[in-house]
Amino acid sequence: MYELDVWMTQAINGLSGQNGLADQVMVLVSSVGVPLLVLSVAAQWWRKPEQLYTRHVLVAAGLSFLLGLGVNQIILLFLSRVRPYDGGITHLLVERSADPSFPSDHATAAFAIAAAFLFHGMERRGLAFLSAAILVAFSRIYIGTHYVSDVLGGVLIGILAAGTIFVLYKPGTRVDRMVTGIL
């Protein structure tokens, strides 16, 4: 299984260094993709159609994001996977990271947001966020910071976090009405 992971990682990372513009785009997506997703979620707070339900979904997306990243921190207490560039698997287009490789926080965060929208039936926005999440996850392999399995682990954690929040955080509850009524 490790050999397949290395092969897939090298196949994607092998695309880097061949086109300067593509490299710049992937570095940009990797560095600002998640912050832009978060801003895109926050900017919808004042959107008028179905405002209370939209706000519920926005809060659910934020909670999914936080839960996913929290789970990642717990995983890091028990696992410390070396980055692929430190193992000679990939060449790196950005500065080295001090964090372990598994799971990918970027993939977790991006997919938690996308899954929250999809679970709540907001298909158009969910698919837009999903497209961005796929691009962010791909960029992390492309620039050499993650193995494919690191990203897939992050994807799974993000989806599970969004599913957990979908089950636990219901619209119309007292807490939901209090939070969605802010501003």
N, C-alpha and C positions, 0 to 999 in steps of 0.2 A: 504494500500500500504506500509506503514511504517513497518508493521509486516512482510510482505514478504521480504522487504529489510533486516530487522534484521535477519530473518531466513536464507536467502541466505548468508549473511555476516558471520553469525555464522557457517554455514555449511562449508564454505571455510576456515575460520580462525580456525575451529575445527580440521582441518588436521594438523595444526602446533603443535609442541610439541610432536609428536609421532615418529618422525624420525629425529635425529640430523643432518644427512647429508642433508636431504630435507630442513630442517630449514636453514642451512648454505647456501645452494644454493639459496633459495628464498630471504634471506637477501642480498646476493651478487647481485642477479639479480635486486633487488629493488634499491640497492645503486649505482651500476655502469651501469645498463642497458641503461639508457638514455644517459649518456656520451659516452658509446660505440657506440650507434646508431649515435650520432652526429659525432664521429670520423670516423665511417664507411661511412657516407655521405661525409665528407670532404676528405677522402682518395681517393675518386673517381675522384677528380678534374682533375688529369692528365691521366685518362684512355683514351686511343686512339680511340677505335671504336666510331664513331658518337660523337666525343668530344664536339662539340658545343651544340648539343641537350642534351647530358648528363649533361653538365655544366648548361644548362637552367633548367633542372629538379633538379639539386642540389641546385641551387639558389631558385627555387620554393619550395623545401623542407625546406630550411632555412627560407624563408619568411612565410611559413605555420606554422612552429614551433613558430616563433616570434609572428605571429598574434594570434595563439591559446593561447599562454601564456599571451598575452596582454588582450585578451577577459577574461581570467580567473581573471586577476587583477581587471578588471572592475566589474565582478560578485562579487568579494570579498568586494567591496565597499558597496554592498547591502545585501549580505548574509554572515552569519557567523555560519556555522554549526559546532557543537561540534564533535570532533573526536570520533569514536566508542569506543575506549578504555576509554575515559573520561566518557562515558555514561554507562560503565560496560558491553558493548556488546561484545568486543573482548579482548583477551590478547595480549600484545604487545611484539614483539621480538626485537625491536630496541628502540632507545631513542625517547622520546616524541617530537612532533613537536609543534612549537608555532603557526603555520598557521591553519586556519580553514580547515575543511575536504572537503567541496565541492567547486569546482570540483577538481579532481585529476590532478595536473600538470603533473605527470609522464605519465598518460594515454593520456592526451592531446598532449604532446610532441611526444610520441612514435607513436600515431595514425596519427598525422599530417604528420610525415615523411613518414609513410607507404602509406597513402592515396595519398600523392603527387606523389609518384612513380607509384602507380596504375592508378591514373587519367591521367598520362602522357604516359600510354601504356607500361611501363616497368614492365611487369608482373612478370618475374622471380625475379628481385630485390625487387619489391613491395611485393611479397608473402613472401620473406625472411624477409623483414622488418615487415610485418604484423605478422608473426610467433613470432618475437621478441617482438613486441608491445603487443600481447596477453599475452605473458609470463610476461612482465613487469607489465601489468595491473593486472593480476592474483596475482602476488607477493605482490602487494600493499594491497590486501584484506587478503591474506594468513598471512602476517606479522602483521596484525591488525591495520594498519594505516588508512584504508578507508572502508566505506560502499560500497556495490556493486553499488548503485546508484551514488556515487561519481565518481567511475571509468567509469560507463556508460555515465555520464555527460561529463567527460573528453574525452571519445571516440567520442561522438557526436561533441563536440567543435573542436577537432582535425580534424575530417572529414570535418566539415563545413569550417574551416579555409583553408584546402587544396583545397576545392572546390572553395572558393572565390579567392584564388590566381590563380588557374587554369583558371578561367574566366578572371581575370584582368591582369595577367602577361603573355603576349604572346611571343612565340619565334620569333626571328628575328627583334624585334623592336629596335629602336636606343638604348634605355636603356639596353635591353637584350644583344645586340652586345657589348656594352661597358663593361658590367659586365662579360660576358662569355669570353671576350678577355683578361682578366687580367691573367698574368703569362702564 
